[in-house]
């Protein structure tokens, strides 16, 4: 999208009422700093700068300044050098002054929590960057490089004063190299992106069922027999650790145990709970092999192995996994059952707690701290361990209320295609339910039970309650089975159909429910794909002797324990990610998670986020060399399409099926393993279409302001572009890609419908009931998943249909 078009649309969406407010919105910074004050003017960029570091000398700072120089050259397309100010010119003013306070700038820090603050002042005559540590100064240089922009035919940096520091000390990114191997160069590129997004911990998921990716000289059969020849040598590991530290990033290794050890089992079957032999594993999911916690040789192995890991990774923490233990092999092993009886371990949960305590003691002896997933939580473990939560804010809250430290990953799973807005709304600190749940005199209420069958796993089920005030206003709450109660967002009936929105562990959901004759039907959209809903009314003011169902209230973190929430981590699991789509899956959404973990809690303007996200996407491809745009283009070319522009335009109206719908589809219709191809049309698509976000926001802005010609122009131009693109798609891709041909037909049909609805709204001619049914059938069919994609343009057009009735 052209920049001016985007800016025009942003003005419409944001409703900017002053020039200063708009200027703040146009600063392309992510994460957004804690304090930003923009002044008049620019500092002009000359071809050569001099810098001066005051306070202390730092080799890491010098390297960071060299990277800054290279980055500015890529942004401007012109040679640019930054050199230390010669001693002979110390009385003159350098263009950039870096003031460092710390006297141990190049000493390795092995724990999170170092001062990362910085202050940046840009005037028309020079730049001053002040920081307590090199970490903070490097963050300031990242911010400075994002500010470089064209100005009056040249390049410059806007005059600005920034005070900045992170909200959380733990801002991580998990990359899974076990399920699909990633090269060292690809990982270095992601670390460059992490530094730009101010993420400070690279969580290296280096072992799992599908492969052992670390060279072990103590136990060489691990990489020789369990890697398929794809592993990192110890020299490469040290190289990556040093590369990350030069950019202010710690590297956290994850060595899975006692589960997710199918690869380990190939090399050392004698350590397992069931007899071998074991074969290489390609399947995804929770698999059976487990280490034997009753075998002392297992602990000797773990101590020696983690001792070797310690020599490679200076970070204070080692991640042991600990999740998704299927106890079958433990339960079927007579010696393990006898061991449990001897140790008075009541069940397999107690057995895993015993195992974790032994591992924790080993790590303590190695002067390391333990981190693991929710399942390792146990009251007998030392309070200096960290719980990483994939089970959600309530699980995290329970852990920190018991005195453990914790980080959140739920809601930050970037292997799930989700909207950036969903990740942005994801708050690491658990929030109380502030909804009025009481039913007051004169109010009507109704409670409904529902079931949402899935293609993999058990059905999603639960209940929701709606309360209607005497003024006819609705409020309500959701009780998913086993989950804490959550408030329904904007419950309302649109032409007899219940609509509400809600962020869940699955992603954002929205309802299209019919409640008739005590029977529930319709659909719930999870992400952007529907689950067919069924259910019934179970209570209500019209049903005698009934009360609303009991619920579980959200966990509230005690005030003194909030400090134990260290931050969060995005997770990029690799069932459906290989190196050819790695950047496309991680960026630019990685910046969104970076902002949520760095910026102030109250920074939640989604329109401002999306405006900056569009620009940071282009900036990061040029300045950092991230390959998300390149990988999308190459993916389209790999489909055998010589002229990809028409298919690229088509892709604006289409999205991957979000949440884990793609996993569930492969589970039902493919092998759900590493054998499934990752070179399909769906694999060329980003997680969301930023163009569709623009369209939806333009519609939302225009509907209550129907005389606004500019908003209408934005809507029409997008819909018309997809209609006009149809012949070109058929000519360039239709014969080679039947799916693309079908999708193009669908996009054209939905876009034509949208244009027709615009005309009817403008003419104030409501649709007939027959026309509504016909239009709804077109949209429902478009929302249906086909080969793991959804024609998502149907959702903004549905907004027009609601208004045209």
C-alpha positions in Angstrom: 0.0 0.0 0.0 1.3 3.5 -0.8 2.3 5.4 2.2 0.0 8.4 1.6 -3.0 6.1 1.2 -2.1 4.5 4.5 -1.7 7.9 6.2 -5.1 9.1 4.8 -6.8 6.0 6.1 -5.1 6.4 9.5 -6.4 9.9 9.8 -9.9 8.5 9.1 -9.6 5.7 11.6 -7.9 7.5 14.4 -10.0 10.6 14.1 -7.0 12.8 14.8 -8.2 16.2 15.9 -5.0 18.1 15.9 -1.7 18.3 14.0 0.3 17.5 17.0 -1.7 14.4 17.7 -1.2 13.2 14.1 2.5 13.9 14.2 2.9 11.6 17.3 1.0 8.9 15.4 3.4 9.3 12.4 6.5 8.5 14.4 7.3 4.9 13.2 8.5 3.5 16.5 8.0 0.0 17.8 8.0 -0.7 20.7 6.6 2.7 21.6 8.8 4.4 24.2 7.6 5.4 27.7 7.8 9.1 27.0 8.0 10.8 23.6 8.1 14.6 23.1 8.4 15.7 19.4 9.8 19.1 18.6 10.1 21.1 15.4 12.8 20.4 12.9 15.1 17.6 11.8 18.7 16.7 12.3 20.1 16.3 8.8 22.0 13.1 8.0 25.4 13.7 6.3 27.4 11.0 4.6 29.8 10.8 7.6 29.2 11.1 11.3 31.5 11.3 14.2 30.6 9.9 17.6 32.0 10.3 21.0 31.5 7.8 23.9 31.7 9.6 27.2 32.2 7.8 30.5 33.7 4.5 29.6 35.1 2.6 26.7 33.1 -0.4 25.4 33.9 -2.8 22.6 30.3 -3.8 22.4 29.2 -0.2 22.1 31.7 0.3 19.2 30.2 -2.8 17.5 26.7 -1.5 18.0 27.6 1.9 16.5 29.1 0.1 13.5 25.8 -1.8 13.0 23.9 1.4 13.3 26.1 2.8 10.5 25.4 -0.1 8.3 21.7 0.1 9.0 21.4 3.7 8.1 23.2 2.9 4.8 20.6 0.3 4.0 17.7 2.6 4.9 19.0 5.6 2.9 20.6 3.6 0.1 23.6 5.8 0.4 27.0 5.2 1.9 27.0 6.2 5.6 29.8 5.9 8.1 30.0 6.5 11.9 33.5 7.0 13.2 34.9 7.8 16.6 35.8 11.5 16.9 39.5 11.9 16.6 41.3 13.1 19.7 42.6 16.0 17.7 39.0 17.2 17.3 37.7 16.6 20.9 36.9 20.3 21.3 34.5 20.2 18.3 31.0 18.7 18.7 30.3 15.2 17.3 27.0 14.5 15.6 26.3 11.7 18.2 27.4 11.7 21.9 26.9 8.5 23.8 27.0 8.9 27.6 27.6 5.6 29.4 27.5 5.4 33.2 28.2 1.7 34.1 31.8 0.8 34.6 31.4 -2.9 33.6 30.0 -2.3 30.1 31.6 -5.4 28.5 31.3 -7.9 31.4 28.7 -10.6 30.6 25.5 -10.3 32.6 24.0 -13.8 33.1 20.5 -12.8 34.5 17.7 -10.5 33.3 17.2 -7.4 35.3 20.1 -5.1 34.3 19.2 -1.5 33.8 18.0 -1.2 30.2 16.8 2.4 30.3 18.0 5.2 28.0 17.4 8.8 27.2 17.6 10.1 23.6 17.6 13.8 22.7 17.6 14.8 19.0 17.9 18.5 18.1 18.7 20.2 14.8 22.3 20.4 15.8 23.1 17.0 17.4 22.1 13.8 19.2 22.8 12.8 22.8 22.2 9.2 23.9 22.4 8.6 27.7 22.3 5.2 29.3 23.4 3.5 32.5 24.5 0.4 30.6 25.5 -0.7 27.1 22.2 -2.6 27.0 20.3 0.6 27.4 22.5 2.4 24.9 21.9 -0.3 22.3 18.2 0.0 22.8 18.5 3.7 22.2 20.4 3.1 18.9 17.6 0.8 17.8 15.1 3.6 18.4 17.3 6.1 16.7 17.5 3.9 13.5 13.7 3.7 13.4 13.5 7.4 13.3 15.6 7.9 10.2 13.3 9.2 7.4 13.2 11.3 4.3 12.9 15.1 4.8 12.7 17.7 2.1 14.5 15.6 -0.5 17.2 14.4 2.0 17.4 12.2 5.0 17.2 13.2 8.6 15.9 12.4 12.1 13.0 14.3 13.6 13.8 16.4 16.7 12.5 14.5 19.7 13.1 13.8 23.3 12.6 10.2 24.5 12.8 8.7 28.0 12.5 4.9 27.8 12.8 1.8 29.9 11.1 -1.7 29.7 8.0 -2.6 31.6 9.2 -6.2 32.1 12.7 -7.6 32.5 11.9 -10.9 30.6 11.0 -10.4 27.0 11.6 -13.6 25.1 11.2 -15.3 21.8 11.1 -19.1 21.6 12.2 -20.7 18.4 11.7 -24.4 17.8 14.5 -26.0 15.8 13.7 -29.6 16.6 10.6 -30.1 14.6 12.1 -28.4 11.6 15.8 -27.5 11.6 16.8 -23.9 11.0 20.3 -22.8 9.9 22.6 -20.7 12.0 22.3 -17.8 9.6 18.5 -17.9 9.8 18.7 -17.8 13.6 21.1 -14.9 13.5 18.7 -13.0 11.4 15.9 -13.5 13.9 18.2 -12.3 16.7 18.8 -9.1 14.7 15.0 -8.7 14.6 14.7 -9.5 18.3 17.2 -6.7 19.1 15.2 -4.3 17.0 12.0 -5.3 18.8 13.8 -5.0 22.2 13.3 -8.6 23.0 16.1 -9.8 25.3 15.9 -13.5 25.7 16.3 -16.1 22.8 14.7 -19.3 24.1 16.3 -22.0 22.0 14.0 -25.1 21.9 16.9 -27.3 20.8 15.6 -30.8 21.7 12.2 -32.5 21.2 10.7 -35.7 19.9 11.5 -35.0 16.3 15.2 -34.2 16.7 18.2 -33.6 19.0 19.9 -30.5 17.6 22.9 -30.0 20.0 26.3 -31.7 19.7 27.1 -33.5 22.9 30.7 -34.7 23.4 29.7 -36.5 26.6 26.9 -38.4 24.9 27.7 -38.3 21.2 25.0 -40.8 20.2 22.5 -38.0 20.8 23.6 -35.9 17.8 24.9 -38.8 15.8 21.8 -41.0 15.9 18.9 -38.6 16.9 19.4 -35.6 14.7 19.1 -36.9 11.1 22.4 -35.2 10.5 21.0 -31.8 11.3 22.5 -30.3 14.5 24.5 -27.4 15.8 28.1 -28.0 16.7 29.4 -26.7 20.0 31.4 -24.1 18.0 28.3 -23.0 16.3 26.4 -22.7 19.6 29.1 -20.6 21.1 29.1 -18.4 18.0 25.4 -17.8 18.3 25.6 -17.1 22.0 28.3 -14.5 21.4 26.3 -13.1 18.4 23.3 -12.7 20.6 25.2 -11.2 23.6 26.7 -8.5 21.3 23.1 -7.5 20.7 22.1 -7.6 24.4 20.3 -10.9 24.1 20.6 -13.9 26.5 20.3 -17.4 25.1 18.1 -19.8 27.1 18.5 -23.5 26.1 15.5 -25.9 26.5 16.4 -29.5 27.1 13.1 -31.3 27.3 12.5 -33.9 30.1 11.0 -36.2 31.2 8.7 -36.1 28.1 9.3 -35.0 24.5 12.2 -37.4 24.5 11.5 -39.6 21.5 14.8 -38.5 19.9 16.8 -39.1 23.1 15.2 -42.5 23.2 16.8 -43.5 19.9 20.3 -42.8 21.2 19.9 -44.1 24.8 16.9 -46.4 25.1 18.2 -47.8 28.4 17.1 -44.6 30.0 13.5 -44.9 29.0 10.5 -46.2 30.9 9.5 -48.7 28.2 11.8 -51.1 26.3 13.1 -50.1 22.9 14.1 -50.0 20.2 12.8 -46.6 19.2 12.6 -45.2 15.7 12.9 -41.6 14.4 9.7 -39.7 15.0 8.0 -37.5 12.4 4.5 -37.2 13.9 3.3 -34.2 15.9 1.4 -34.3 19.1 1.9 -35.7 22.6 4.0 -38.9 22.3 4.6 -41.8 24.7 8.4 -42.0 25.5 9.4 -40.9 29.0 12.6 -40.9 31.0 12.6 -43.4 33.8 12.5 -41.5 37.1 13.1 -44.7 39.1 16.5 -45.3 37.4 19.5 -43.5 39.1 21.4 -43.7 35.9 18.9 -41.2 34.5 20.0 -38.6 37.0 23.7 -39.3 36.4 23.0 -38.8 32.7 21.1 -35.5 33.4 23.8 -34.2 35.6 26.5 -34.9 33.1 24.5 -33.6 30.2 23.4 -30.3 31.9 27.0 -29.9 33.1 27.9 -29.9 29.4 25.1 -27.5 28.6 26.4 -25.1 31.3 29.7 -24.8 29.5 27.9 -23.6 26.3 25.3 -21.3 27.8 26.3 -18.6 30.3 22.7 -17.6 31.1 21.7 -18.4 34.7 18.7 -20.5 33.6 18.2 -23.8 31.9 14.7 -24.8 30.7 13.7 -28.4 31.3 10.4 -28.4 29.5 8.4 -30.7 31.8 5.1 -30.3 29.8 2.7 -32.8 28.2 3.7 -36.0 30.0 1.6 -39.0 29.0 2.0 -41.3 32.0 1.2 -44.5 30.1 4.8 -45.9 30.1 5.2 -45.1 33.8 1.9 -46.8 34.6 2.8 -49.9 32.7 6.3 -50.3 34.2 6.3 -52.7 37.2 9.6 -51.3 38.6 8.3 -47.8 38.4 5.1 -48.7 40.2 7.1 -50.4 42.9 9.3 -47.3 43.2 6.3 -45.1 43.6 5.0 -47.3 46.4 8.4 -47.2 48.1 8.7 -43.5 47.9 5.0 -43.0 48.8 4.2 -41.2 45.6 0.4 -41.2 45.2 0.2 -40.8 41.5 2.2 -39.9 38.4 1.9 -36.2 39.1 3.7 -36.9 42.4 6.2 -39.0 40.5 6.9 -36.1 38.1 7.3 -33.7 41.0 9.9 -36.1 42.5 11.7 -36.1 39.2 11.6 -32.3 39.0 13.0 -32.0 42.5 15.9 -34.2 41.6 16.6 -32.2 38.5 16.3 -28.9 40.5 18.9 -30.2 42.9 21.2 -31.0 40.0 20.8 -27.5 38.5 21.4 -25.9 41.9 24.6 -27.9 42.2 25.6 -26.6 38.7 24.8 -23.0 39.9 21.9 -22.8 37.5 18.2 -22.0 38.0 15.4 -24.1 36.6 12.6 -22.9 34.3 9.8 -25.1 33.0 6.3 -25.1 31.7 3.1 -25.1 33.9 3.3 -28.8 34.7 6.5 -28.6 36.8 4.7 -26.4 39.4 4.9 -28.0 42.8 4.9 -26.6 46.3 8.1 -28.5 47.3 10.2 -26.8 44.6 12.5 -23.8 45.4 10.9 -20.5 44.8 13.7 -19.3 42.5 12.4 -21.4 39.7 10.5 -19.8 36.9 7.1 -21.1 35.5 6.5 -20.5 31.9 2.7 -20.6 31.3 1.1 -21.9 28.2 -2.1 -22.6 30.2 -3.0 -18.9 30.6 -3.1 -16.0 33.0 -5.0 -17.9 35.7 -2.3 -20.6 35.8 0.4 -17.9 35.9 -1.5 -16.1 38.7 -1.7 -19.3 40.8 2.1 -19.8 40.4 3.1 -16.3 41.4 0.7 -16.2 44.3 2.6 -19.2 45.6 5.8 -17.2 45.5 7.2 -18.6 42.2 8.3 -16.3 39.4 6.5 -16.6 36.1 6.3 -15.6 32.5 3.4 -15.7 30.1 3.3 -17.3 26.7 -0.4 -17.9 26.3 -1.7 -15.4 23.7 1.8 -14.9 22.3 1.9 -18.1 20.2 3.0 -16.8 16.9 2.9 -20.2 15.2 -0.9 -19.7 15.4 -2.0 -17.2 12.8 -3.7 -14.5 14.8 -4.4 -10.8 14.4 -1.8 -8.5 15.8 -4.5 -6.8 17.8 -5.2 -10.1 19.7 -1.5 -10.3 20.8 -1.5 -6.6 21.6 -4.5 -6.9 23.9 -2.9 -9.9 25.8 -2.0 -8.6 29.3 0.6 -10.6 31.2 -0.7 -9.6 34.6 -4.0 -11.4 35.3 -7.0 -9.1 35.5 -10.0 -9.3 37.8 -13.5 -9.6 36.4 -15.2 -6.2 36.9 -18.5 -7.0 35.2 -21.6 -6.7 37.3 -22.7 -10.4 37.5 -25.7 -9.8 39.7 -29.3 -9.9 38.4 -31.2 -6.9 39.6 -35.0 -6.5 40.0 -36.6 -5.9 36.6 -33.8 -7.5 34.6 -34.2 -10.5 32.4 -31.5 -13.2 32.0 -30.8 -16.4 30.2 -28.1 -19.0 30.4 -27.1 -21.3 27.5 -25.0 -24.4 27.3 -23.0 -24.9 24.1 -20.8 -27.4 22.3 -18.2 -26.7 19.5 -16.9 -29.9 18.0 -13.3 -29.8 16.7 -11.5 -32.1 14.2 -8.8 -32.7 16.7 -9.3 -33.0 20.4 -12.4 -32.9 22.5 -15.3 -30.4 21.8 -15.1 -27.0 23.3 -17.9 -26.6 25.7 -19.3 -24.4 28.4 -22.1 -21.9 29.0 -22.7 -18.2 28.8 -25.2 -16.0 30.6 -26.9 -12.9 29.1 -28.5 -10.2 31.3 -30.8 -7.6 29.9 -31.2 -4.4 31.9 -34.5 -2.5 32.2 -33.1 -0.1 29.5 -32.7 -3.0 27.1 -28.9 -3.0 27.4 -27.1 -6.4 27.4 -24.2 -7.6 29.4 -22.9 -11.1 29.9 -20.2 -13.6 30.8 -18.7 -16.8 29.4 -17.8 -19.9 31.4 -15.7 -22.3 29.3 -15.5 -25.7 31.0 -12.6 -25.6 33.4 -11.7 -22.0 32.7 -12.2 -18.8 34.6 -15.3 -16.6 33.9 -14.8 -13.8 31.3 -16.9 -10.9 30.3 -18.6 -10.9 26.9 -17.6 -7.9 24.8 -20.5 -6.0 23.4 -23.3 -8.6 23.5 -26.1 -7.6 21.1 -28.7 -9.1 18.8 -28.2 -8.1 15.2 -31.4 -9.0 13.2 -32.1 -11.8 15.7 -28.6 -13.2 15.7 -26.6 -13.1 18.9 -23.2 -11.4 18.4 -20.4 -10.9 21.0 -16.7 -10.9 21.0 -14.2 -12.4 23.4 -10.5 -13.0 23.6 -9.7 -16.6 24.6 -6.8 -19.0 24.8 -7.8 -20.0 21.2 -7.7 -16.5 20.0 -10.4 -13.9 19.4 -13.8 -15.4 19.0 -17.1 -13.9 17.7 -20.5 -15.4 17.7 -23.2 -15.9 15.1 -25.7 -17.7 17.3 -29.4 -18.4 16.9 -31.3 -18.8 20.2 -34.8 -20.1 19.4 -37.2 -22.3 21.3 -34.6 -23.1 24.0 -32.3 -24.4 21.3 -28.9 -23.0 20.3 -27.5 -23.1 16.8 -25.3 -21.1 14.4 -21.6 -20.8 14.6 -18.8 -19.3 16.7 -15.9 -17.8 14.7 -12.6 -18.8 16.3 -10.0 -16.5 14.7 -11.4 -16.4 11.3 -13.0 -19.8 10.8 -16.2 -21.2 12.2 -17.1 -23.9 14.6 -20.6 -25.1 14.2 -22.4 -24.6 17.5 -25.1 -26.6 19.2 -26.7 -26.4 22.6 -29.7 -25.5 24.7 -31.0 -23.1 27.3 -30.3 -24.3 30.8 -31.6 -21.5 32.9 -33.3 -18.1 32.7 -35.9 -15.7 34.1 -38.5 -17.5 32.1 -37.5 -21.0 33.4 -38.9 -21.7 36.9 -36.6 -22.7 39.7 -33.4 -22.1 37.8 -30.3 -20.1 38.6 -27.3 -19.0 36.6 -24.5 -21.7 36.5 -21.7 -21.4 39.0 -18.4 -20.2 37.6 -14.7 -19.9 38.4 -13.6 -16.3 39.1 -10.3 -15.2 37.5 -7.2 -15.4 39.6 -6.1 -12.0 41.0 -2.4 -11.6 41.8 -1.7 -10.3 45.2 -0.1 -6.9 45.1 3.1 -8.0 46.7 3.4 -10.9 44.2 3.0 -8.8 41.0 6.8 -8.4 40.9 7.1 -12.1 40.4 5.6 -11.8 36.9 8.9 -11.3 35.0 7.3 -10.8 31.6 6.5 -13.1 28.7 7.7 -14.9 25.7 6.4 -15.3 22.2 6.5 -18.9 21.0 7.1 -20.1 17.5 6.6 -23.9 17.4 7.6 -25.5 14.2 5.1 -28.1 13.2 4.1 -26.0 10.2 7.2 -23.7 10.0 10.4 -24.4 8.2 13.2 -22.0 7.3 11.5 -20.9 4.1 8.6 -19.3 6.0 10.4 -18.6 9.3 10.5 -14.8 8.9 7.0 -14.7 7.4 5.6 -16.3 10.6 7.6 -14.3 13.1 7.6 -10.8 11.6 6.3 -8.2 11.9 4.1 -9.6 14.7 7.3 -10.1 16.8 7.3 -6.3 17.2 3.8 -6.4 18.5 4.8 -8.8 21.3 7.9 -6.8 21.9 5.8 -3.7 22.4 3.3 -5.4 24.8 6.2 -6.5 27.0 8.2 -3.3 26.8 5.8 -0.4 26.6 3.4 1.0 29.2 0.4 -1.2 30.2 -2.0 1.6 29.2 -0.5 1.8 25.7 -3.4 0.0 23.9 -4.4 2.1 20.8 -4.9 -0.5 18.2 -5.2 1.9 15.3 -1.9 3.5 16.3 -0.4 0.0 16.4 -1.5 -1.0 12.9 -0.3 2.3 11.4 3.1 1.8 12.8 3.1 -2.0 12.1 2.7 -1.4 8.4 5.7 0.9 8.4 7.8 -1.2 10.7 7.2 -4.2 8.4 8.8 -2.3 5.4 11.5 -0.8 7.6 12.6 -4.1 9.1 12.9 -5.7 5.7 15.2 -2.9 4.5 17.1 -1.9 7.6 17.5 -5.3 9.3 17.2 -7.7 6.4 14.2 -9.6 7.7 12.8 -11.8 4.9 9.1 -11.9 5.6 8.2 -10.0 2.5 10.8 -11.8 0.4 9.6 -15.2 1.6 6.0 -14.4 0.7 7.1 -13.4 -2.8 9.3 -16.5 -3.2 6.5 -18.8 -2.0 4.2 -17.5 -4.7 6.9 -18.0 -7.4 7.5 -21.5 -6.1 3.9 -22.3 -7.0 4.9 -22.0 -10.7 3.3 -18.6 -11.1 5.6 -16.4 -13.3 3.7 -13.1 -12.9 2.8 -13.0 -9.2 1.4 -9.5 -8.8 -2.2 -10.5 -9.5 -2.0 -13.4 -6.9 -0.3 -11.0 -4.5 -3.3 -8.6 -4.8 -5.7 -11.6 -4.4 -3.8 -12.5 -1.2 -4.9 -9.2 0.4 -8.4 -10.6 0.6 -7.5 -14.1 1.9 -6.0 -15.3 5.2 -4.7 -18.5 6.6 -7.2 -20.2 8.8 -6.2 -18.9 12.2 -5.8 -20.5 15.7 -4.9 -24.2 15.2 -7.4 -24.8 12.5 -4.6 -25.7 10.1 -3.3 -28.3 12.5 -6.7 -29.8 13.0 -7.2 -29.9 9.2 -3.9 -31.8 8.7 -4.8 -34.1 11.6 -8.0 -35.0 9.8 -7.0 -35.0 6.2 -3.2 -35.4 6.1 -0.5 -37.2 8.1 -0.1 -34.5 10.8 3.7 -35.0 10.6 6.8 -33.7 9.1 5.8 -35.4 5.8 3.1 -32.8 5.2 4.2 -30.2 2.6 4.8 -26.6 3.6 4.9 -25.2 0.1 1.2 -24.7 -0.6 -0.6 -21.4 -1.3 -1.6 -21.2 2.4 2.1 -21.2 3.3 2.7 -18.0 1.3 0.2 -16.0 3.4 1.1 -13.8 6.4 -0.8 -14.4 9.7 -3.3 -11.6 8.8 -4.1 -9.3 6.0 -3.3 -5.7 7.0 -5.3 -4.6 4.0 -8.4 -6.2 5.4 -7.8 -4.4 8.7 -7.8 -1.2 6.8 -11.0 -2.1 5.0 -12.8 -3.0 8.2 -11.7 0.2 10.0 -12.7 2.3 7.0 -16.2 0.7 7.1 -16.5 1.2 10.8 -15.6 4.8 10.4 -17.9 5.4 7.4 -21.2 3.8 8.5 -22.0 6.4 11.1 -20.6 9.2 8.8 -22.0 8.3 5.4 -21.4 11.7 3.9 -17.6 11.2 4.3 -16.4 10.9 0.7 -12.8 10.0 1.6 -13.8 7.0 3.7 -16.2 5.8 1.0 -13.4 6.1 -1.6 -11.1 3.9 0.5 -13.7 1.2 0.8 -14.7 1.3 -2.9 -11.2 1.4 -4.2 -10.2 -1.8 -2.3 -13.3 -3.7 -3.4 -13.0 -2.5 -7.0 -9.3 -3.6 -7.1 -10.2 -7.2 -6.2 -13.0 -7.2 -8.8 -10.7 -5.8 -11.5 -7.9 -8.3 -10.5 -10.0 -11.4 -11.3 -9.2 -11.7 -15.0 -5.4 -11.3 -14.3 -5.5 -14.0 -11.7 -7.1 -16.4 -14.1 -4.6 -15.6 -16.8 -1.5 -16.0 -14.7 -2.4 -18.6 -12.1 -5.8 -20.1 -12.9 -4.6 -23.1 -14.9 -1.7 -24.0 -12.7 -3.5 -23.5 -9.3 -7.1 -24.7 -9.2 -7.4 -23.5 -5.6 -6.3 -20.0 -6.5 -8.9 -20.0 -9.4 -11.6 -20.9 -7.0 -10.5 -18.3 -4.4 -10.4 -15.6 -7.1 -14.0 -16.4 -8.1 -15.0 -16.2 -4.4 -13.2 -12.9 -3.8 -14.7 -11.4 -6.9 -18.2 -12.5 -5.8 -17.8 -11.1 -2.3 -16.3 -7.9 -3.5 -19.1 -7.3 -6.0 -21.6 -8.0 -3.2 -19.8 -5.4 -1.1 -20.0 -2.8 -3.9 -23.7 -3.6 -4.3 -24.3 -3.2 -0.6 -22.6 0.2 -0.6 -24.9 1.4 -3.3 -28.0 0.2 -1.5 -26.9 1.8 1.7 -26.1 5.1 -0.1 -29.6 4.9 -1.8 -31.2 4.1 1.5 -32.9 1.0 -0.1 -32.9 -1.9 2.4 -32.5 -5.4 1.1 -35.5 -7.7 0.8 -35.6 -10.9 2.9 -34.7 -12.9 -0.2 -31.8 -10.7 -1.0 -30.5 -11.0 2.6 -30.7 -14.8 2.4 -28.8 -14.8 -0.9 -26.1 -12.4 0.4 -25.7 -14.3 3.6 -25.3 -17.6 1.7 -22.4 -16.0 -0.3 -20.7 -14.8 2.8 -21.2 -18.0 4.8 -19.7 -20.0 2.0 -16.7 -17.6 1.8 -16.1 -17.9 5.5 -15.8 -21.7 5.1 -12.3 -23.1 5.3 -11.0 -24.5 2.1 -7.5 -26.0 1.9 -6.6 -24.2 5.2 -7.5 -20.7 3.9 -10.5 -18.4 4.4 -11.8 -15.7 2.1 -11.7 -13.2 5.0 -12.9 -10.2 3.0 -16.3 -11.7 3.8 -16.1 -10.3 7.4 -15.9 -6.6 6.5 -18.5 -7.1 3.8 -20.8 -8.7 6.5 -20.7 -5.4 8.3 -22.1 -3.8 5.2 -24.8 -6.4 5.0 -25.8 -5.7 8.6 -26.2 -2.0 7.7 -28.1 -2.7 4.4 -30.9 -4.7 6.0 
